[in-house]
């Protein structure tokens, strides 16, 4: 948990995996297309997060089951916004 807080991941956005990608923190099961968009657009933010482990997110495939989930863009000023929605 310390590693996540040191990277600025808000407690409410904690997922099960944390990785640094080109200066951004990726938290949880974030789809690759959202990471590619983040790196292309380069917003002023700390990173992306998918809290929890929603069914159907990358690495959490469960056959036909897909739970809708949002990818959250989080920033140092605690301003979080929905970066992408998946269903």
N, CA, C and O atoms as CSV, one atom per row, in Angstrom:
chain,resi,resn,atom,element,x,y,z
A,1,UNK,N,N,0.820,-1.184,0.000
A,1,UNK,CA,C,0.000,0.000,0.000
A,1,UNK,C,C,0.874,1.261,0.000
A,1,UNK,O,O,0.513,2.271,-0.605
A,2,UNK,N,N,1.999,1.197,0.668
A,2,UNK,CA,C,2.904,2.355,0.728
A,2,UNK,C,C,3.358,2.756,-0.670
A,2,UNK,O,O,3.430,3.944,-0.985
A,3,UNK,N,N,3.665,1.767,-1.510
A,3,UNK,CA,C,4.108,2.030,-2.876
A,3,UNK,C,C,3.034,2.803,-3.649
A,3,UNK,O,O,3.353,3.695,-4.435
A,4,UNK,N,N,1.780,2.464,-3.427
A,4,UNK,CA,C,0.684,3.127,-4.110
A,4,UNK,C,C,0.544,4.568,-3.627
A,4,UNK,O,O,0.405,5.478,-4.444
A,5,UNK,N,N,0.580,4.787,-2.324
A,5,UNK,CA,C,0.424,6.142,-1.799
A,5,UNK,C,C,1.608,7.025,-2.194
A,5,UNK,O,O,1.431,8.222,-2.421
A,6,UNK,N,N,2.804,6.459,-2.280
A,6,UNK,CA,C,3.971,7.229,-2.717
A,6,UNK,C,C,3.820,7.694,-4.159
A,6,UNK,O,O,4.398,8.710,-4.543
A,7,UNK,N,N,3.058,6.971,-4.956
A,7,UNK,CA,C,2.814,7.343,-6.353
A,7,UNK,C,C,1.577,8.223,-6.505
A,7,UNK,O,O,1.219,8.604,-7.619
A,8,UNK,N,N,0.925,8.546,-5.391
A,8,UNK,CA,C,-0.225,9.431,-5.427
A,8,UNK,C,C,-1.550,8.771,-5.735
A,8,UNK,O,O,-2.523,9.459,-6.045
A,9,UNK,N,N,-1.612,7.436,-5.655
A,9,UNK,CA,C,-2.865,6.738,-5.928
A,9,UNK,C,C,-3.808,6.959,-4.741
A,9,UNK,O,O,-3.490,6.563,-3.620
A,10,UNK,N,N,-4.969,7.591,-4.979
A,10,UNK,CA,C,-5.927,7.784,-3.889
A,10,UNK,C,C,-6.439,6.439,-3.360
A,10,UNK,O,O,-6.597,5.484,-4.120
A,11,UNK,N,N,-6.692,6.378,-2.065
A,11,UNK,CA,C,-7.163,5.136,-1.445
A,11,UNK,C,C,-8.384,4.570,-2.153
A,11,UNK,O,O,-8.498,3.354,-2.303
A,12,UNK,N,N,-9.291,5.424,-2.589
A,12,UNK,CA,C,-10.523,4.969,-3.234
A,12,UNK,C,C,-10.283,4.347,-4.610
A,12,UNK,O,O,-11.172,3.694,-5.155
A,13,UNK,N,N,-9.088,4.545,-5.177
A,13,UNK,CA,C,-8.794,4.037,-6.522
A,13,UNK,C,C,-7.828,2.862,-6.524
A,13,UNK,O,O,-7.394,2.426,-7.590
A,14,UNK,N,N,-7.491,2.353,-5.372
A,14,UNK,CA,C,-6.513,1.267,-5.289
A,14,UNK,C,C,-7.023,0.021,-5.986
A,14,UNK,O,O,-8.158,-0.408,-5.781
A,15,UNK,N,N,-6.162,-0.551,-6.813
A,15,UNK,CA,C,-6.427,-1.818,-7.485
A,15,UNK,C,C,-5.417,-2.836,-7.006
A,15,UNK,O,O,-4.804,-2.657,-5.954
A,16,UNK,N,N,-5.238,-3.893,-7.759
A,16,UNK,CA,C,-4.343,-4.957,-7.291
A,16,UNK,C,C,-2.939,-4.882,-7.889
A,16,UNK,O,O,-2.035,-5.550,-7.388
A,17,UNK,N,N,-2.731,-4.101,-8.930
A,17,UNK,CA,C,-1.415,-4.004,-9.570
A,17,UNK,C,C,-1.055,-2.535,-9.738
A,17,UNK,O,O,-1.928,-1.697,-9.962
A,18,UNK,N,N,0.223,-2.229,-9.631
A,18,UNK,CA,C,0.708,-0.864,-9.841
A,18,UNK,C,C,1.956,-0.929,-10.711
A,18,UNK,O,O,2.867,-1.717,-10.457
A,19,UNK,N,N,1.982,-0.083,-11.749
A,19,UNK,CA,C,3.146,-0.041,-12.631
A,19,UNK,C,C,3.344,1.400,-13.093
A,19,UNK,O,O,2.381,2.156,-13.227
A,20,UNK,N,N,4.592,1.771,-13.334
A,20,UNK,CA,C,4.917,3.070,-13.911
A,20,UNK,C,C,5.129,2.888,-15.409
A,20,UNK,O,O,5.846,1.987,-15.845
A,21,UNK,N,N,4.489,3.765,-16.194
A,21,UNK,CA,C,4.635,3.727,-17.649
A,21,UNK,C,C,4.930,5.145,-18.126
A,21,UNK,O,O,4.050,6.006,-18.102
A,22,UNK,N,N,6.137,5.382,-18.548
A,22,UNK,CA,C,6.548,6.655,-19.135
A,22,UNK,C,C,6.119,7.862,-18.299
A,22,UNK,O,O,5.604,8.846,-18.830
A,23,UNK,N,N,6.336,7.773,-16.994
A,23,UNK,CA,C,6.048,8.886,-16.111
A,23,UNK,C,C,4.662,8.884,-15.497
A,23,UNK,O,O,4.361,9.745,-14.671
A,24,UNK,N,N,3.815,7.950,-15.871
A,24,UNK,CA,C,2.467,7.824,-15.316
A,24,UNK,C,C,2.364,6.558,-14.482
A,24,UNK,O,O,3.069,5.580,-14.731
A,25,UNK,N,N,1.482,6.580,-13.491
A,25,UNK,CA,C,1.179,5.396,-12.694
A,25,UNK,C,C,-0.091,4.763,-13.250
A,25,UNK,O,O,-1.099,5.440,-13.456
A,26,UNK,N,N,-0.027,3.470,-13.488
A,26,UNK,CA,C,-1.177,2.697,-13.937
A,26,UNK,C,C,-1.549,1.773,-12.787
A,26,UNK,O,O,-0.739,0.959,-12.345
A,27,UNK,N,N,-2.783,1.906,-12.307
A,27,UNK,CA,C,-3.238,1.178,-11.126
A,27,UNK,C,C,-4.404,0.269,-11.490
A,27,UNK,O,O,-5.443,0.735,-11.958
A,28,UNK,N,N,-4.228,-1.009,-11.278
A,28,UNK,CA,C,-5.311,-1.952,-11.527
A,28,UNK,C,C,-5.346,-2.454,-12.958
A,28,UNK,O,O,-4.352,-2.383,-13.681
A,29,UNK,N,N,-6.501,-2.961,-13.358
A,29,UNK,CA,C,-6.686,-3.623,-14.654
A,29,UNK,C,C,-7.110,-2.617,-15.723
A,29,UNK,O,O,-8.246,-2.655,-16.195
A,30,UNK,N,N,-6.207,-1.724,-16.103
A,30,UNK,CA,C,-6.482,-0.683,-17.093
A,30,UNK,C,C,-6.270,-1.258,-18.500
A,30,UNK,O,O,-5.214,-1.825,-18.782
A,31,UNK,N,N,-7.265,-1.117,-19.379
A,31,UNK,CA,C,-7.109,-1.612,-20.759
A,31,UNK,C,C,-5.967,-0.908,-21.497
A,31,UNK,O,O,-5.710,0.279,-21.293
A,32,UNK,N,N,-5.296,-1.664,-22.350
A,32,UNK,CA,C,-4.151,-1.133,-23.105
A,32,UNK,C,C,-4.526,0.065,-23.968
A,32,UNK,O,O,-3.734,0.997,-24.102
A,33,UNK,N,N,-5.731,0.056,-24.560
A,33,UNK,CA,C,-6.108,1.185,-25.412
A,33,UNK,C,C,-6.204,2.476,-24.609
A,33,UNK,O,O,-5.964,3.556,-25.149
A,34,UNK,N,N,-6.550,2.382,-23.332
A,34,UNK,CA,C,-6.600,3.580,-22.494
A,34,UNK,C,C,-5.201,4.055,-22.135
A,34,UNK,O,O,-4.957,5.259,-22.049
A,35,UNK,N,N,-4.286,3.125,-21.928
A,35,UNK,CA,C,-2.887,3.498,-21.667
A,35,UNK,C,C,-2.299,4.162,-22.905
A,35,UNK,O,O,-1.596,5.166,-22.795
A,36,UNK,N,N,-2.578,3.613,-24.074
A,36,UNK,CA,C,-2.077,4.203,-25.327
A,36,UNK,C,C,-2.625,5.623,-25.506
A,36,UNK,O,O,-1.889,6.527,-25.901
A,37,UNK,N,N,-3.900,5.816,-25.219
A,37,UNK,CA,C,-4.494,7.153,-25.327
A,37,UNK,C,C,-3.851,8.117,-24.333
A,37,UNK,O,O,-3.566,9.264,-24.678
A,38,UNK,N,N,-3.620,7.658,-23.100
A,38,UNK,CA,C,-2.954,8.482,-22.087
A,38,UNK,C,C,-1.589,8.946,-22.592
A,38,UNK,O,O,-1.248,10.123,-22.477
A,39,UNK,N,N,-0.817,8.026,-23.146
A,39,UNK,CA,C,0.527,8.356,-23.619
A,39,UNK,C,C,0.493,9.251,-24.849
A,39,UNK,O,O,1.420,10.028,-25.075
A,40,UNK,N,N,-0.552,9.152,-25.633
A,40,UNK,CA,C,-0.703,10.009,-26.811
A,40,UNK,C,C,-1.119,11.428,-26.422
A,40,UNK,O,O,-0.578,12.408,-26.934
A,41,UNK,N,N,-2.095,11.522,-25.505
A,41,UNK,CA,C,-2.626,12.830,-25.112
A,41,UNK,C,C,-1.773,13.537,-24.059
A,41,UNK,O,O,-1.737,14.766,-24.013
A,42,UNK,N,N,-1.087,12.766,-23.214
A,42,UNK,CA,C,-0.212,13.276,-22.168
A,42,UNK,C,C,-0.856,14.361,-21.298
A,42,UNK,O,O,-0.322,15.465,-21.196
A,43,UNK,N,N,-2.000,14.057,-20.669
A,43,UNK,CA,C,-2.632,15.055,-19.791
A,43,UNK,C,C,-1.793,15.310,-18.541
A,43,UNK,O,O,-0.939,14.506,-18.167
A,44,UNK,N,N,-2.059,16.445,-17.912
A,44,UNK,CA,C,-1.390,16.794,-16.657
A,44,UNK,C,C,-2.069,15.997,-15.543
A,44,UNK,O,O,-3.034,16.460,-14.935
A,45,UNK,N,N,-1.560,14.807,-15.289
A,45,UNK,CA,C,-2.161,13.894,-14.310
A,45,UNK,C,C,-1.082,12.954,-13.801
A,45,UNK,O,O,0.013,12.880,-14.358
A,46,UNK,N,N,-1.412,12.241,-12.737
A,46,UNK,CA,C,-0.485,11.236,-12.203
A,46,UNK,C,C,-0.643,9.901,-12.897
A,46,UNK,O,O,0.332,9.170,-13.073
A,47,UNK,N,N,-1.889,9.570,-13.302
A,47,UNK,CA,C,-2.071,8.293,-13.963
A,47,UNK,C,C,-3.513,7.875,-14.104
A,47,UNK,O,O,-4.431,8.681,-13.956
A,48,UNK,N,N,-3.698,6.595,-14.393
A,48,UNK,CA,C,-4.999,5.981,-14.593
A,48,UNK,C,C,-5.213,4.876,-13.569
A,48,UNK,O,O,-4.259,4.232,-13.131
A,49,UNK,N,N,-6.471,4.660,-13.190
A,49,UNK,CA,C,-6.778,3.603,-12.238
A,49,UNK,C,C,-8.115,2.946,-12.555
A,49,UNK,O,O,-9.067,3.599,-12.983
A,50,UNK,N,N,-8.157,1.643,-12.333
A,50,UNK,CA,C,-9.404,0.883,-12.301
A,50,UNK,C,C,-9.439,0.236,-10.917
A,50,UNK,O,O,-8.756,-0.758,-10.670
A,51,UNK,N,N,-10.245,0.812,-10.015
A,51,UNK,CA,C,-10.300,0.242,-8.661
A,51,UNK,C,C,-10.950,-1.137,-8.665
A,51,UNK,O,O,-11.812,-1.434,-9.492
A,52,UNK,N,N,-10.523,-1.962,-7.731
A,52,UNK,CA,C,-11.088,-3.302,-7.614
A,52,UNK,C,C,-10.647,-4.203,-8.757
A,52,UNK,O,O,-9.607,-3.983,-9.378
A,53,UNK,N,N,-11.442,-5.202,-9.018
A,53,UNK,CA,C,-11.111,-6.178,-10.068
A,53,UNK,C,C,-12.386,-6.517,-10.846
A,53,UNK,O,O,-12.907,-7.625,-10.717
A,54,UNK,N,N,-12.899,-5.566,-11.660
A,54,UNK,CA,C,-14.151,-5.809,-12.355
A,54,UNK,C,C,-14.053,-6.933,-13.390
A,54,UNK,O,O,-13.075,-7.025,-14.132
A,55,UNK,N,N,-15.072,-7.775,-13.425
A,55,UNK,CA,C,-15.124,-8.858,-14.414
A,55,UNK,C,C,-15.133,-8.264,-15.812
A,55,UNK,O,O,-15.854,-7.305,-16.087
A,56,UNK,N,N,-14.329,-8.838,-16.688
A,56,UNK,CA,C,-14.241,-8.374,-18.059
A,56,UNK,C,C,-13.124,-7.386,-18.309
A,56,UNK,O,O,-12.802,-7.102,-19.463
A,57,UNK,N,N,-12.523,-6.852,-17.253
A,57,UNK,CA,C,-11.371,-5.977,-17.438
A,57,UNK,C,C,-10.164,-6.857,-17.801
A,57,UNK,O,O,-10.193,-8.064,-17.560
A,58,UNK,N,N,-9.114,-6.273,-18.372
A,58,UNK,CA,C,-7.960,-7.087,-18.767
A,58,UNK,C,C,-7.430,-7.934,-17.613
A,58,UNK,O,O,-7.136,-7.423,-16.533
A,59,UNK,N,N,-7.315,-9.225,-17.859
A,59,UNK,CA,C,-6.837,-10.147,-16.841
A,59,UNK,C,C,-7.937,-10.688,-15.953
A,59,UNK,O,O,-7.701,-11.582,-15.141
A,60,UNK,N,N,-9.131,-10.156,-16.101
A,60,UNK,CA,C,-10.266,-10.591,-15.290
A,60,UNK,C,C,-11.401,-11.128,-16.172
A,60,UNK,O,O,-12.574,-11.040,-15.808
A,61,UNK,N,N,-11.041,-11.677,-17.319
A,61,UNK,CA,C,-12.038,-12.218,-18.226
A,61,UNK,C,C,-12.763,-13.381,-17.559
A,61,UNK,O,O,-12.146,-14.233,-16.919
A,62,UNK,N,N,-14.084,-13.399,-17.721
A,62,UNK,CA,C,-14.922,-14.436,-17.120
A,62,UNK,C,C,-15.970,-14.883,-18.145
A,62,UNK,O,O,-17.171,-14.749,-17.914
A,63,UNK,N,N,-15.502,-15.414,-19.274
A,63,UNK,CA,C,-16.431,-15.828,-20.319
A,63,UNK,C,C,-17.174,-14.631,-20.873
A,63,UNK,O,O,-16.563,-13.639,-21.271
A,64,UNK,N,N,-18.482,-14.722,-20.898
A,64,UNK,CA,C,-19.323,-13.649,-21.438
A,64,UNK,C,C,-19.601,-12.543,-20.420
A,64,UNK,O,O,-20.118,-11.487,-20.783
A,65,UNK,N,N,-19.266,-12.772,-19.165
A,65,UNK,CA,C,-19.578,-11.790,-18.125
A,65,UNK,C,C,-18.642,-10.586,-18.230
A,65,UNK,O,O,-17.419,-10.723,-18.240
A,66,UNK,N,N,-19.251,-9.409,-18.308
A,66,UNK,CA,C,-18.501,-8.155,-18.310
A,66,UNK,C,C,-19.257,-7.174,-17.420
A,66,UNK,O,O,-20.387,-6.788,-17.721
A,67,UNK,N,N,-18.625,-6.781,-16.331
A,67,UNK,CA,C,-19.204,-5.758,-15.467
A,67,UNK,C,C,-18.758,-4.391,-15.988
A,67,UNK,O,O,-17.574,-4.195,-16.260
A,68,UNK,N,N,-19.679,-3.452,-16.129
A,68,UNK,CA,C,-19.272,-2.109,-16.554
A,68,UNK,C,C,-18.265,-1.519,-15.561
A,68,UNK,O,O,-18.391,-1.704,-14.351
A,69,UNK,N,N,-17.272,-0.814,-16.086
A,69,UNK,CA,C,-16.300,-0.156,-15.206
A,69,UNK,C,C,-15.761,1.097,-15.864
A,69,UNK,O,O,-15.747,1.224,-17.089
A,70,UNK,N,N,-15.317,2.017,-15.026
A,70,UNK,CA,C,-14.704,3.259,-15.490
A,70,UNK,C,C,-13.202,3.215,-15.238
A,70,UNK,O,O,-12.726,2.623,-14.270
A,71,UNK,N,N,-12.481,3.857,-16.134
A,71,UNK,CA,C,-11.051,4.111,-15.946
A,71,UNK,C,C,-10.963,5.557,-15.478
A,71,UNK,O,O,-11.460,6.469,-16.139
A,72,UNK,N,N,-10.325,5.751,-14.335
A,72,UNK,CA,C,-10.269,7.075,-13.710
A,72,UNK,C,C,-8.894,7.707,-13.914
A,72,UNK,O,O,-7.863,7.086,-13.655
A,73,UNK,N,N,-8.900,8.947,-14.382
A,73,UNK,CA,C,-7.691,9.758,-14.486
A,73,UNK,C,C,-7.539,10.480,-13.155
A,73,UNK,O,O,-8.438,11.206,-12.731
A,74,UNK,N,N,-6.397,10.280,-12.494
A,74,UNK,CA,C,-6.193,10.957,-11.204
A,74,UNK,C,C,-5.001,11.891,-11.280
A,74,UNK,O,O,-4.023,11.639,-11.983
A,75,UNK,N,N,-5.119,12.992,-10.522
A,75,UNK,CA,C,-4.121,14.061,-10.579
A,75,UNK,C,C,-3.605,14.384,-9.183
A,75,UNK,O,O,-4.194,13.975,-8.182
A,76,UNK,N,N,-2.516,15.110,-9.126
A,76,UNK,CA,C,-1.883,15.472,-7.858
A,76,UNK,C,C,-2.787,16.366,-7.013
A,76,UNK,O,O,-2.702,16.338,-5.785
A,77,UNK,N,N,-3.649,17.155,-7.649
A,77,UNK,CA,C,-4.524,18.059,-6.905
A,77,UNK,C,C,-5.810,17.368,-6.451
A,77,UNK,O,O,-6.756,18.033,-6.027
A,78,UNK,N,N,-5.846,16.056,-6.537
A,78,UNK,CA,C,-6.977,15.227,-6.110
A,78,UNK,C,C,-8.193,15.385,-7.017
A,78,UNK,O,O,-9.288,14.948,-6.662
A,79,UNK,N,N,-8.016,16.001,-8.176
A,79,UNK,CA,C,-9.087,16.077,-9.161
A,79,UNK,C,C,-9.088,14.782,-9.966
A,79,UNK,O,O,-8.152,14.501,-10.714
A,80,UNK,N,N,-10.143,14.005,-9.803
A,80,UNK,CA,C,-10.271,12.756,-10.539
A,80,UNK,C,C,-11.401,12.905,-11.553
A,80,UNK,O,O,-12.388,13.592,-11.293
A,81,UNK,N,N,-11.253,12.260,-12.704
A,81,UNK,CA,C,-12.298,12.313,-13.706
A,81,UNK,C,C,-12.342,10.980,-14.445
A,81,UNK,O,O,-11.364,10.232,-14.467
A,82,UNK,N,N,-13.489,10.699,-15.048
A,82,UNK,CA,C,-13.622,9.474,-15.843
A,82,UNK,C,C,-12.885,9.697,-17.164
A,82,UNK,O,O,-13.201,10.616,-17.921
A,83,UNK,N,N,-11.907,8.846,-17.421
A,83,UNK,CA,C,-11.112,8.907,-18.640
A,83,UNK,C,C,-11.747,8.053,-19.729
A,83,UNK,O,O,-11.713,8.415,-20.905
A,84,UNK,N,N,-12.325,6.923,-19.342
A,84,UNK,CA,C,-12.985,6.011,-20.281
A,84,UNK,C,C,-13.978,5.159,-19.519
A,84,UNK,O,O,-13.798,4.893,-18.331
A,85,UNK,N,N,-15.023,4.732,-20.203
A,85,UNK,CA,C,-16.001,3.812,-19.628
A,85,UNK,C,C,-16.072,2.566,-20.493
A,85,UNK,O,O,-16.042,2.643,-21.721
A,86,UNK,N,N,-16.164,1.431,-19.843
A,86,UNK,CA,C,-16.221,0.148,-20.555
A,86,UNK,C,C,-17.419,-0.647,-20.046
A,86,UNK,O,O,-17.734,-0.633,-18.856
A,87,UNK,N,N,-18.080,-1.343,-20.975
A,87,UNK,CA,C,-19.201,-2.188,-20.568
A,87,UNK,C,C,-19.231,-3.462,-21.394
A,87,UNK,O,O,-20.107,-4.305,-21.198
